Every structure is written in structure tokens, then in C-alpha cells.
Amino acid sequence: MAKIDDEVKTKFINNRHRFITNMVFTSNWFMKKFDEFLKPFQLSQQQFNILRILRGNGDWVTMNDIKSLMIDKFPNATRLSDKLLEKELIERRRSDSDRRIVYLKISEKGLELLKEIDESDNQEHLDIMNKVTEEEAKMFSDVLDRMRE
């Protein structure tokens, strides 16, 4: 991949402007790569995120809790859960005491799919990650956390 200056063919005001542009550009680039990785499994990134949240919890989780834990805070979680339900990757039920509360739980089929994804050959992802040291990863993560304060 070329330098960000060449990719977007622009002159940056300063290094902070360059950094922000590079961060957004690289984020979009990485998301495209991740979409390509998930395509054979017929999952979107948001559906994958819901499945991982449910697997991590291991039990019934309210839709509101799932929404709060999602990386992408804007998707329509109801629509996403409908698609996962159609694929039989999750189970859904309503609260007996308050019908407005919806619970989701990952199904055995969903667990099997995540296991298949975990065991799949994702060498490209590993190659990308190996370009950054543990120290660099911590530093970049700290900087990004600080930006969101």
C-alpha cells in the first residue's frame, strides 16, 4: 500500500490532519478486508459482532445489552437479529414480565459457525497484525482512546 499522501493525492495542513485522514482511510481499508474474509461465511461484520457477543455471554442477553456492546453503534439490531434468526444462528424470546424486552442467545449452529471462522485460514489478517509490535499496538490504542475522551 502506498503512503496516504499518494493514496488520497492531497496536501495535508499538518501531521495531525494527515494522521486523522490516514486513520479513517486505513479503517475503511481494513473493514473492506474484513468484509472479504466474512463473505464465504455469509455474515456481515455486525452479524459477526452479535454472534461473538452472544458467545462471550453464553446465556440469554437483552437486545439493549447487545446494542450497548456492539462495536458499530448504529446498525439496526432488530433487523440484524432477524437475519441471524432466519439462518438459525441465534434463538430469540420475549420476557414473560415485559413483552418489550427481547432476549437473544446463540444457537449450536451459531457456535459451530464461529468455531469454523476461528479455525479458518486468516493468514492475511495475521500478516497485517504482525506488521505492528505489541508496544506500537498499545501506543496506538492509547492514542485512539485519548481521542475519544
Backbone bond lengths (Angstrom), bond angles and torsions (degrees), N, CA, C in turn:
res aa  C-N    CA-C-N  psi(-1)  N-CA   C-N-CA  omega(-1)  CA-C   N-CA-C  phi
1 M - - - 1.451 - - 1.526 108.12 -
2 A 1.299 115.05 140.28 1.464 120.96 -179.71 1.528 110.70 -77.10
3 K 1.297 115.47 168.58 1.471 121.06 175.69 1.534 108.65 -64.21
4 I 1.311 115.67 153.70 1.468 120.67 -177.21 1.524 111.69 -59.19
5 D 1.319 116.73 -34.91 1.468 120.44 179.41 1.533 111.15 -59.06
6 D 1.339 115.41 -38.90 1.461 120.36 -179.96 1.529 111.60 -77.98
7 E 1.335 115.77 -34.79 1.466 120.14 -178.39 1.522 112.22 -64.59
8 V 1.331 116.68 -44.31 1.465 119.81 -176.29 1.522 112.66 -102.33
9 K 1.312 116.05 -3.81 1.471 123.06 175.44 1.528 112.27 47.47
10 T 1.312 113.56 59.69 1.460 118.95 179.91 1.521 109.63 -141.43
11 K 1.299 114.69 163.74 1.464 121.99 175.31 1.524 106.11 -103.52
12 F 1.310 117.09 125.02 1.452 121.16 -177.03 1.516 110.90 -88.56
13 I 1.325 115.23 147.37 1.468 122.12 -179.91 1.522 109.90 -65.50
14 N 1.342 115.69 -43.03 1.456 121.65 179.89 1.531 108.35 -160.87
15 N 1.306 117.06 -178.54 1.462 120.90 -178.41 1.524 112.98 -67.83
16 R 1.326 117.40 -28.96 1.468 119.75 176.62 1.526 110.52 -66.51
17 H 1.309 116.72 -43.06 1.470 122.01 176.37 1.533 109.53 -61.11
18 R 1.313 116.65 -43.93 1.470 122.42 178.23 1.531 109.81 -61.50
19 F 1.328 117.21 -44.33 1.463 122.44 -179.07 1.530 111.56 -61.25
20 I 1.327 116.62 -48.54 1.469 120.57 -179.17 1.528 110.31 -62.40
21 T 1.316 116.95 -45.71 1.463 120.48 178.78 1.520 110.50 -61.62
22 N 1.313 116.54 -43.51 1.454 121.49 179.82 1.527 110.87 -63.91
23 M 1.323 116.85 -40.00 1.462 121.06 179.79 1.536 110.09 -63.14
24 V 1.314 117.59 -46.72 1.467 121.15 -179.71 1.535 110.15 -65.64
25 F 1.322 116.94 -45.24 1.461 121.50 -179.61 1.531 110.57 -60.70
26 T 1.332 116.22 -47.02 1.463 121.17 -177.58 1.525 110.84 -68.59
27 S 1.317 117.23 -36.32 1.458 120.68 176.46 1.527 110.23 -60.82
28 N 1.320 117.02 -46.41 1.469 121.02 178.18 1.523 111.36 -63.21
29 W 1.330 116.89 -39.96 1.466 122.32 178.35 1.525 110.20 -62.12
30 F 1.341 115.97 -46.11 1.457 120.48 -179.11 1.529 110.79 -65.97
31 M 1.331 117.71 -40.75 1.463 121.13 179.52 1.531 111.12 -62.17
32 K 1.323 116.07 -37.84 1.472 119.89 177.49 1.528 109.80 -63.75
33 K 1.322 116.75 -42.73 1.468 121.13 177.70 1.533 110.14 -61.37
34 F 1.331 116.56 -41.59 1.457 120.75 -179.28 1.534 110.60 -67.30
35 D 1.337 117.37 -38.86 1.473 121.14 174.99 1.526 110.54 -58.54
36 E 1.326 116.40 -43.36 1.466 121.33 179.02 1.525 111.11 -62.82
37 F 1.332 116.38 -39.57 1.463 120.68 178.64 1.533 111.05 -64.73
38 L 1.339 118.08 -41.23 1.463 122.00 -176.43 1.528 113.30 -79.40
39 K 1.316 117.16 -18.07 1.471 121.23 -174.80 1.536 113.38 -53.25
40 P 1.330 120.50 -46.00 1.472 119.09 179.69 1.527 113.82 -63.04
41 F 1.317 116.95 -21.14 1.463 121.54 179.44 1.527 111.74 -91.44
42 Q 1.336 116.51 -1.13 1.463 123.87 178.72 1.526 112.11 56.41
43 L 1.345 114.92 45.54 1.455 121.63 177.73 1.515 109.90 -128.35
44 S 1.320 115.24 145.95 1.459 120.36 169.78 1.524 107.55 -88.57
45 Q 1.315 116.61 166.12 1.463 119.82 177.12 1.524 111.28 -59.80
46 Q 1.321 117.43 -39.45 1.456 121.14 -178.63 1.526 111.23 -67.90
47 Q 1.343 117.12 -39.90 1.461 120.44 177.03 1.531 110.06 -64.23
48 F 1.327 116.73 -42.22 1.460 122.14 177.35 1.526 109.95 -60.13
49 N 1.327 116.75 -42.64 1.454 121.93 179.71 1.533 110.68 -61.45
50 I 1.324 117.49 -43.74 1.467 121.18 178.80 1.531 109.88 -62.19
51 L 1.315 117.01 -45.38 1.466 120.14 179.85 1.524 111.36 -60.71
52 R 1.318 117.14 -41.28 1.475 119.96 -179.78 1.535 110.92 -68.12
53 I 1.311 117.08 -37.55 1.474 120.19 176.61 1.523 109.40 -61.84
54 L 1.332 116.21 -45.83 1.462 120.47 -178.42 1.532 111.39 -66.68
55 R 1.321 116.68 -40.09 1.468 119.20 177.74 1.532 109.95 -63.82
56 G 1.316 116.63 -41.93 1.455 120.56 -179.42 1.516 113.03 -63.72
57 N 1.334 116.30 -31.60 1.458 119.59 -179.47 1.518 111.37 -82.60
58 G 1.324 116.21 -38.91 1.459 120.54 176.90 1.515 115.77 78.51
59 D 1.314 118.19 -3.07 1.458 120.51 -178.66 1.525 108.24 -142.92
60 W 1.302 116.93 -172.00 1.455 121.70 178.77 1.521 109.90 -65.49
61 V 1.336 116.02 136.72 1.470 122.64 -179.35 1.521 107.75 -130.94
62 T 1.331 116.44 138.19 1.460 118.53 178.84 1.532 109.90 -71.30
63 M 1.297 115.21 152.38 1.466 121.43 177.92 1.528 110.20 -58.82
64 N 1.329 117.34 -39.95 1.466 120.17 179.21 1.524 111.79 -62.64
65 D 1.333 117.20 -39.79 1.463 119.93 177.41 1.531 110.71 -64.73
66 I 1.307 116.28 -39.99 1.473 120.28 178.71 1.522 109.68 -62.21
67 K 1.330 116.53 -47.04 1.466 120.33 178.97 1.524 111.56 -56.52
68 S 1.322 116.46 -41.21 1.469 119.62 -177.53 1.529 112.00 -71.17
69 L 1.319 117.99 -23.89 1.467 121.68 -178.53 1.527 113.59 -93.02
70 M 1.316 116.91 -11.16 1.461 119.94 -176.76 1.523 111.49 -69.04
71 I 1.320 114.67 145.49 1.464 121.14 177.08 1.521 109.25 -67.60
72 D 1.319 116.46 -47.69 1.465 122.71 178.95 1.527 106.70 -91.32
73 K 1.307 117.58 107.88 1.465 121.77 -173.18 1.527 113.66 -80.06
74 F 1.333 118.85 -3.82 1.451 120.53 -172.19 1.526 116.44 -104.41
75 P 1.326 118.73 -8.66 1.464 115.59 -175.14 1.523 112.24 -71.02
76 N 1.295 114.62 160.74 1.452 121.57 175.99 1.528 107.61 -82.14
77 A 1.308 117.29 95.34 1.460 122.32 -174.40 1.524 112.01 -62.10
78 T 1.321 117.60 -33.02 1.469 120.23 178.68 1.521 110.48 -64.93
79 R 1.321 116.53 -46.57 1.466 120.46 178.30 1.530 110.75 -62.40
80 L 1.336 116.68 -41.86 1.457 120.95 178.93 1.525 111.06 -63.28
81 S 1.322 116.10 -42.41 1.471 119.03 179.84 1.523 110.81 -67.85
82 D 1.335 117.48 -33.74 1.468 120.09 176.00 1.525 110.67 -59.71
83 K 1.322 116.62 -42.69 1.473 120.57 -179.98 1.527 111.30 -67.02
84 L 1.332 116.23 -40.06 1.470 119.81 178.14 1.526 110.69 -67.46
85 L 1.316 116.66 -34.76 1.465 121.58 177.04 1.531 110.37 -65.89
86 E 1.337 116.85 -44.39 1.471 121.57 177.40 1.518 111.29 -58.15
87 K 1.331 117.21 -35.92 1.475 122.42 179.77 1.524 111.98 -83.12
88 E 1.341 116.11 -0.45 1.465 123.89 -179.31 1.530 112.40 60.90
89 L 1.337 116.14 32.42 1.458 121.31 -179.97 1.531 111.72 -93.28
90 I 1.338 116.01 -14.73 1.473 121.19 177.79 1.523 108.82 -138.76
91 E 1.330 114.20 167.57 1.461 122.52 171.53 1.524 106.60 -119.62
92 R 1.329 115.60 151.98 1.467 119.78 -178.84 1.528 109.02 -135.85
93 R 1.316 114.73 142.62 1.473 119.57 174.06 1.519 108.69 -150.43
94 R 1.319 115.01 157.96 1.466 121.58 177.56 1.519 109.40 -99.88
95 S 1.309 114.69 153.46 1.460 120.99 176.47 1.517 109.45 -65.93
96 D 1.313 115.79 140.67 1.466 120.20 177.19 1.520 111.22 -70.81
97 S 1.329 116.82 -33.14 1.465 120.44 -175.74 1.526 113.31 -88.25
98 D 1.335 117.13 -26.60 1.470 120.63 -179.19 1.528 108.04 -143.33
99 R 1.311 116.62 101.98 1.473 122.43 -174.10 1.532 113.04 -62.64
100 R 1.340 117.59 -14.68 1.465 120.11 178.13 1.523 111.57 -74.83
101 I 1.334 117.32 -20.49 1.462 121.39 -177.83 1.522 108.95 -88.09
102 V 1.343 114.98 125.15 1.460 122.23 -178.82 1.525 108.23 -113.71
103 Y 1.329 115.44 133.85 1.461 121.75 178.21 1.524 109.42 -111.40
104 L 1.337 115.04 144.31 1.459 121.19 174.87 1.519 109.30 -124.65
105 K 1.328 115.00 151.18 1.462 121.65 176.09 1.528 107.44 -146.14
106 I 1.312 116.97 141.23 1.458 120.17 178.80 1.533 109.19 -71.84
107 S 1.327 116.57 140.96 1.461 121.41 179.48 1.527 109.51 -90.36
108 E 1.318 115.86 171.33 1.471 120.14 176.10 1.526 110.30 -60.07
109 K 1.328 115.97 -39.55 1.464 120.32 178.38 1.526 110.40 -62.67
110 G 1.331 117.42 -39.43 1.452 121.95 177.25 1.514 111.71 -64.45
111 L 1.346 116.18 -42.17 1.466 120.55 177.32 1.521 111.35 -62.84
112 E 1.332 116.06 -40.57 1.467 120.27 178.40 1.526 111.03 -64.01
113 L 1.329 117.04 -40.71 1.462 120.32 179.04 1.529 110.54 -64.22
114 L 1.330 118.26 -44.77 1.465 120.26 178.22 1.520 111.61 -62.55
115 K 1.329 116.63 -36.62 1.470 119.93 177.10 1.518 109.97 -63.97
116 E 1.322 116.44 -41.82 1.467 121.40 178.10 1.535 110.40 -62.25
117 I 1.320 116.70 -42.38 1.463 121.26 178.55 1.534 109.94 -64.46
118 D 1.338 116.28 -45.07 1.468 120.83 179.94 1.526 111.56 -59.85
119 E 1.319 116.51 -35.55 1.465 121.01 -176.30 1.529 113.01 -90.56
120 S 1.324 117.13 -4.89 1.461 120.08 -177.16 1.522 110.59 -70.92
121 D 1.308 115.05 158.17 1.467 120.95 179.45 1.518 108.66 -77.71
122 N 1.307 115.43 105.91 1.455 120.95 -179.99 1.524 108.75 -117.55
123 Q 1.336 115.23 51.56 1.459 120.85 -175.60 1.524 111.91 -60.91
124 E 1.312 117.51 -36.77 1.464 119.70 -179.86 1.530 110.76 -60.83
125 H 1.332 116.77 -43.10 1.471 121.14 178.04 1.527 110.06 -61.88
126 L 1.340 116.31 -43.72 1.462 120.07 179.16 1.522 111.17 -64.01
127 D 1.326 117.04 -39.38 1.465 120.81 178.53 1.528 110.81 -62.36
128 I 1.327 116.86 -40.66 1.465 121.30 178.34 1.527 109.52 -63.54
129 M 1.320 116.31 -47.79 1.466 120.89 -177.40 1.524 112.12 -64.65
130 N 1.312 117.58 -33.21 1.463 121.39 -178.35 1.522 112.91 -73.80
131 K 1.312 117.87 -7.67 1.467 121.22 176.31 1.526 111.67 -79.45
132 V 1.331 116.80 -8.38 1.462 122.32 -177.78 1.528 107.84 -120.83
133 T 1.316 116.87 131.81 1.463 120.39 176.98 1.525 109.84 -77.17
134 E 1.313 116.51 164.83 1.462 121.28 176.47 1.532 110.46 -59.04
135 E 1.324 116.08 -40.90 1.469 120.29 -179.59 1.523 110.91 -65.19
136 E 1.336 116.54 -42.86 1.469 120.28 178.37 1.526 110.41 -64.30
137 A 1.329 116.43 -42.14 1.464 120.55 -179.97 1.521 110.47 -60.17
138 K 1.329 117.12 -43.62 1.460 120.72 178.48 1.523 110.61 -63.87
139 M 1.325 116.82 -44.10 1.461 120.72 -178.88 1.537 110.76 -62.04
140 F 1.333 116.98 -48.00 1.459 120.48 -179.61 1.532 110.77 -63.31
141 S 1.324 116.70 -41.73 1.450 120.42 179.03 1.526 111.03 -62.69
142 D 1.340 116.59 -41.38 1.463 120.75 177.33 1.525 111.05 -62.04
143 V 1.326 116.48 -41.61 1.474 120.89 179.93 1.536 109.68 -63.82
144 L 1.323 116.89 -45.32 1.466 120.53 179.96 1.528 111.18 -64.46
145 D 1.341 116.72 -40.33 1.468 119.22 176.59 1.522 110.50 -61.00
146 R 1.326 116.22 -42.57 1.467 120.88 -179.14 1.527 111.13 -64.01
147 M 1.329 117.15 -35.46 1.470 120.33 179.95 1.524 111.22 -64.56
148 R 1.341 116.99 -30.76 1.469 120.69 -177.72 1.526 112.85 -86.78
149 E 1.309 118.62 -2.23 1.480 120.92 -179.38 1.521 110.78 -67.89
